[in-house]
């Protein structure tokens, strides 16, 4: 939780500071620029507290600016990984405790085997965007996510243990990132985020390649600085 507080503090401070730089062109855009104007393919890597570190894949949709300097960006992400050995032991103990309680104190022998997690996440991020020299854009903000979690394994398949691991969970994240317009119609970006869910937390880095159509807002394209 200490790490989480530090990340929250850093993102909030950075976002407040940079959003105050309203003298720049991009801070004067308005919701007349709210429209579907770009799509990106993402590759990421995440460090989680219950599963083995793994890669992720996603799609990001750029819907433009909903308010002054504030961009709205939905996304879809997928990852799959195996549960940590220690967390499998903890789950096994909980299941044994439950069976023992309902079976007159008889504690069963139990082997859950390997357990895999799959997460399909639908999210919406809000970016506060500001400019740096040499056409670089930087952003920070927060987002909300719906996670569809599927737990699976050869031993638990079709049992109540699998049912316990399947869930739909809400999450939220804090993130910072930077992007660069390769051309007016193409951008490369990178961002880091800290995602918090009821039963899982992870730090993630995402790299993306975005394709744009239509005009950029003032201060957003190449040669705008």
C-alpha positions in Angstrom: 0.0 0.0 0.0 3.0 2.3 0.5 3.9 1.9 -3.1 0.3 2.6 -4.2 0.3 5.9 -2.1 3.6 7.0 -3.6 2.3 6.4 -7.2 -1.0 8.2 -6.5 0.9 11.2 -5.0 3.3 11.4 -7.9 0.7 11.2 -10.6 -1.6 13.7 -8.9 1.2 16.2 -8.4 2.5 15.8 -11.9 -1.0 16.1 -13.5 -1.9 19.2 -11.4 1.4 20.9 -12.2 1.3 20.3 -15.9 -2.4 21.0 -16.4 -1.6 24.5 -15.0 0.5 25.3 -18.1 -2.5 26.8 -19.9 -0.5 29.2 -22.0 0.2 26.5 -24.6 -2.0 25.8 -27.5 -3.2 22.4 -26.6 -4.6 23.7 -23.3 -7.1 25.9 -25.2 -8.9 23.2 -27.1 -12.5 22.5 -26.3 -15.1 19.8 -26.7 -15.6 20.7 -30.4 -12.7 18.3 -30.9 -14.5 15.3 -29.3 -14.8 12.7 -32.0 -13.5 9.3 -32.9 -10.2 10.1 -34.6 -7.6 7.4 -34.0 -6.9 3.7 -33.0 -3.8 2.2 -31.6 -2.3 -1.3 -31.2 -0.7 -1.9 -27.8 1.9 -4.2 -26.4 2.6 -4.3 -22.7 4.2 -6.0 -19.7 2.8 -6.2 -16.2 4.1 -7.0 -12.8 1.3 -8.4 -10.6 0.9 -9.5 -7.0 -0.9 -12.8 -7.5 0.2 -14.1 -10.9 3.5 -14.5 -12.8 4.7 -11.4 -14.6 3.3 -11.5 -18.2 2.8 -9.7 -21.5 -0.5 -8.0 -22.5 -2.1 -6.9 -25.7 -4.6 -4.2 -26.4 -6.3 -1.7 -28.5 -6.7 2.0 -27.7 -9.3 4.4 -29.2 -8.7 8.1 -29.3 -12.0 10.1 -28.9 -10.4 13.5 -28.8 -10.9 16.3 -26.3 -14.0 16.3 -24.1 -12.9 19.5 -22.2 -10.1 22.0 -22.1 -6.9 19.9 -22.5 -8.7 16.7 -21.4 -8.7 13.7 -23.7 -11.0 10.7 -23.5 -9.4 7.4 -24.4 -11.2 4.0 -24.1 -9.3 0.8 -24.4 -9.5 -3.0 -24.6 -6.8 -5.2 -23.1 -6.0 -8.9 -22.8 -3.5 -10.9 -20.8 -3.1 -14.4 -19.4 -0.8 -15.9 -16.8 -0.4 -18.6 -14.1 -1.1 -18.0 -10.5 1.8 -17.8 -8.1 2.7 -21.0 -6.2 2.2 -19.3 -2.9 -1.3 -18.0 -3.8 -2.3 -21.5 -5.0 -1.3 -22.9 -1.6 -3.3 -20.2 0.1 -6.3 -21.0 -2.0 -5.9 -24.7 -1.3 -5.9 -24.0 2.4 -9.1 -22.0 2.2 -10.8 -24.8 0.2 -9.6 -27.4 2.7 -10.9 -25.3 5.6 -14.3 -25.0 3.9 -14.6 -28.7 3.3 -13.4 -29.6 6.8 -16.0 -27.3 8.3 -18.8 -28.9 6.4 -17.5 -32.5 6.7 -17.4 -33.1 10.5 -13.8 -31.9 10.9 -12.4 -34.3 8.2 -9.7 -32.4 6.3 -9.2 -33.7 2.7 -6.0 -34.1 0.9 -6.0 -31.6 -2.0 -3.9 -30.8 -5.0 -5.2 -27.9 -7.2 -2.5 -28.2 -9.8 -1.6 -25.3 -12.1 -4.2 -22.5 -12.2 -4.2 -19.9 -15.0 -5.8 -16.5 -15.0 -7.1 -14.7 -18.1 -8.2 -11.0 -17.9 -10.2 -9.2 -20.6 -10.4 -5.6 -19.5 -12.6 -2.8 -21.0 -11.5 0.6 -19.7 -11.8 4.3 -20.2 -8.9 6.7 -19.4 -9.0 10.5 -19.0 -5.7 12.2 -20.0 -4.6 15.7 -19.0 -2.4 16.5 -22.0 0.4 19.0 -22.2 3.3 19.9 -24.5 7.0 19.6 -24.3 9.6 20.9 -26.8 10.3 19.1 -30.1 6.6 18.0 -30.7 6.5 15.7 -27.7 3.2 15.3 -25.9 3.0 14.1 -22.3 -0.1 13.1 -20.3 -1.2 11.9 -16.9 -4.6 11.0 -15.5 -6.8 8.2 -14.2 -9.1 5.6 -15.5 -11.8 3.0 -14.7 -11.9 -0.6 -15.9 -14.2 -3.6 -16.0 -12.2 -6.8 -15.7 -13.7 -10.1 -16.9 -11.5 -12.7 -15.0 -11.5 -16.3 -15.9 -9.7 -18.9 -13.7 -8.9 -22.2 -15.2 -6.9 -25.4 -14.6 -6.9 -29.1 -15.4 -7.7 -30.1 -11.9 -10.3 -27.5 -11.0 -12.1 -27.4 -14.3 -15.8 -27.9 -13.8 -15.6 -27.6 -10.0 -16.8 -25.0 -7.6 -13.2 -23.8 -7.2 -13.2 -22.7 -10.9 -16.5 -20.9 -10.2 -14.9 -19.0 -7.3 -12.1 -17.8 -9.5 -14.4 -16.5 -12.3 -15.6 -13.0 -11.8 -16.3 -9.5 -13.2 -14.4 -6.9 -11.1 -14.1 -3.1 -11.2 -10.7 -1.5 -11.2 -9.2 1.9 -11.4 -5.7 3.1 -12.5 -3.4 6.0 -12.3 -1.1 6.6 -15.3 1.5 8.8 -16.9 2.9 8.7 -20.5 4.4 10.4 -23.4 3.8 10.3 -27.2 5.4 11.5 -30.3 3.9 12.3 -33.7 5.9 10.3 -36.3 3.7 12.0 -38.9 0.4 13.9 -38.5 -1.3 10.6 -39.1 0.8 8.3 -37.0 2.1 8.4 -33.4 4.2 6.3 -31.1 3.5 6.4 -27.3 4.5 4.8 -24.0 2.8 4.9 -20.7 3.1 3.4 -17.2 0.1 2.7 -15.0 -0.8 1.2 -11.6 -4.0 -0.8 -11.7 -5.9 -1.6 -8.5 -8.6 -4.3 -8.3 -10.3 -6.0 -5.3 -8.2 -9.2 -5.6 -5.3 -8.1 -7.8 -2.9 -5.2 -8.3 -0.3 -4.7 -10.9 2.2 -2.2 -12.4 2.1 -2.1 -16.2 4.1 -0.5 -19.0 2.4 -0.2 -22.4 3.8 0.7 -25.8 1.5 1.7 -28.6 1.4 2.7 -32.3 -1.6 4.9 -33.1 -3.1 5.7 -36.5 -4.9 9.0 -36.9 -7.3 10.5 -39.4 -8.6 14.0 -39.6 -6.8 17.2 -38.4 -4.8 17.4 -35.2 -5.9 19.9 -32.6 -3.7 23.1 -32.3 -0.4 22.2 -30.7 -0.7 18.5 -31.2 0.9 17.8 -34.6 4.4 18.0 -35.9 6.1 21.4 -36.0 3.6 22.8 -33.5 6.3 23.8 -30.9 
